[in-house]
Amino acid sequence: MNFDVIIIGAGAAGMMCAAQAGQRGRRVLLVDHADKIGERIRISGGGRCNFTNRTVGPDNYLSQNPHFSRSALSRFSARDFLALVERYRIPYHEREHGQLFCDDSAQDIIDLLQRECGQGEVQWATGCAIERIERHETDDGRRFEVATSQGTFRCAALVIASGGLAAPKLGASPFGYKVAEQFKLPVVAPKPALVPLALAPETLERLQPLSGASFEAETRCLGDKRRFRENLLLTHRGLSGPAILQVSSYWQMQEYTSSKKQPIAIDLLPDVDVPAWLESQRHSNALLANLLAEKLPRRFAHEWCALFDFDKPLAQFAKRDLQAATEALQGWALMPSGTLGYAKAEVTLGGVDTRALSSKTMEATAVPGLYFIGEVVDVTGWLGGYNFQWAWSSGWVAGQAV
Ligand SMILES: Cc1cc2nc3c(=O)[nH]c(=O)nc-3n(C[C@H](O)[C@H](O)[C@H](O)COP(=O)(O)OP(=O)(O)OC[C@H]3O[C@@H](n4cnc5c(N)ncnc54)[C@H](O)[C@@H]3O)c2cc1C
């Protein structure tokens, strides 16, 4: 019942940390309330796990403390994880934006982590509910006591790797935030991120004819410089697709700084110099919709022009109509009414405040021996393998320190 290290949460970060600590000779217990481990890895990337990205840096993450991730990401980088994948001869491939996926199955990554844990002689307690955590100062140092449904365990170092709140069906829980609160550590209010955005009923009614349209666009949050060029999808509930998921995290981020959120702006023709293109077509008798249909899906082009009353030949456009068309094409502004919530989110924005943690070890500076790693921490990656890389990097650095 006595361990050097207990890790709560056998997900991506927890398994990486356990393997490292075990391979360093620590006696490690990895606890999870789920019966089956690594479920989030299993379903990730459409079952093929986008396990990292060719280029990873702090700019690919959102946090109240934007430089916090730098140290861990450089000590255990995307290249280091890729080397591990190659050592296990896991076939993989690269997709757009440097995203790396398994060729066969996400199970390959789970097997890799389990074998790494095996090499560290990590002990497992699955289907194990945590009932209580206590910290005691003893004559020979500090000790944590973890009371669970499978008995009481003791350890010198306790690592919280219980993830965020996204995808609650897969065992997500607010456990990590509660532990932080118990030890009086600050938590940045969690919010769903990488999540589809909802539109108000009156906007949805107006956009109803566009529902189902999908095309590449560039999105940004008004007031923010970051732009995401990916696929966008209009649904019967609002906006989705990678271009929206990416920008959703920045849209949610605004709540920390401002009480009034800004709309999302969509550049429908990111490759086109729109003013020059419209000017060149100024005397055309073609409908704007027909010209647009050469660059966007036909049905979308027609319905979108109808929405703006642009359904006339370009030659009949007054100067102010041209100006309005230019602005709408380059920055179609839509104000989301909210998100589709944790059930549809890939990750959680916010979490244990990094200002209370060491960026080198992930240890809580005010509570020696207590560590937080992975998604439970206020470090949230872009879509594209960045969230797993954070789990590997933060898990690895804590694994060297415990
Ligand atoms: C549908 C979907 C697809 C995704 N695809 C990708 C992708 O392709 N690439 C990418 O980079 N990211 C992806 N992500 C995000 C990625 O899965 C997470 O960022 C990552 O899993 C976080 O790792 P973690 O170890 O911190 O937490 P998790 O992997 O969530 O692991 C936390 C573990 O803690 C356990 N736990 C929770 N509460 C308790 C408790 N009270 N007691 C005991 N145990 C507990 C859970 O059962 C779980 O096993 C995806 C997410 C979703 C929802």
The ligand as a Gaussian input file, in Angstrom:
#p B3LYP/6-31G(d) Opt

LIG

0 1
 C      -13.399000      13.143000     -29.438000
 C      -12.008000      13.616000     -29.079000
 C      -10.985000      13.482000     -29.993000
 C       -9.705000      13.974000     -29.697000
 N       -8.706000      13.818000     -30.622000
 C       -7.472000      14.321000     -30.361000
 C       -6.403000      14.136000     -31.285000
 O       -6.539000      13.441000     -32.311000
 N       -5.194000      14.730000     -30.985000
 C       -4.984000      15.441000     -29.829000
 O       -3.878000      15.952000     -29.622000
 N       -5.971000      15.573000     -28.907000
 C       -7.193000      15.016000     -29.136000
 N       -8.184000      15.136000     -28.198000
 C       -7.843000      15.753000     -26.896000
 C       -7.078000      14.722000     -26.027000
 O       -7.824000      13.533000     -25.992000
 C       -6.858000      15.232000     -24.607000
 O       -6.303000      16.516000     -24.626000
 C       -5.932000      14.281000     -23.837000
 O       -6.506000      13.009000     -23.774000
 C       -5.680000      14.804000     -22.435000
 O       -4.887000      13.856000     -21.763000
 P       -4.966000      13.729000     -20.177000
 O       -4.121000      12.542000     -19.843000
 O       -4.686000      15.016000     -19.537000
 O       -6.497000      13.399000     -19.862000
 P       -7.371000      12.167000     -20.317000
 O       -6.803000      11.507000     -21.506000
 O       -8.756000      12.689000     -20.357000
 O       -7.242000      11.136000     -19.111000
 C       -7.769000      11.414000     -17.849000
 C       -7.987000      10.100000     -17.137000
 O       -8.386000      10.393000     -15.806000
 C       -9.438000       9.567000     -15.433000
 N      -10.214000      10.229000     -14.394000
 C      -11.001000      11.331000     -14.525000
 N      -11.567000      11.614000     -13.342000
 C      -11.129000      10.684000     -12.460000
 C      -11.387000      10.447000     -11.083000
 N      -12.235000      11.219000     -10.393000
 N      -10.791000       9.399000     -10.484000
 C       -9.945000       8.591000     -11.178000
 N       -9.668000       8.752000     -12.469000
 C      -10.257000       9.800000     -13.107000
 C      -10.219000       9.329000     -16.728000
 O      -10.972000       8.129000     -16.657000
 C       -9.095000       9.274000     -17.760000
 O       -8.634000       7.946000     -17.959000
 C       -9.455000      14.622000     -28.457000
 C      -10.493000      14.722000     -27.519000
 C      -11.756000      14.225000     -27.821000
 C      -12.852000      14.347000     -26.791000

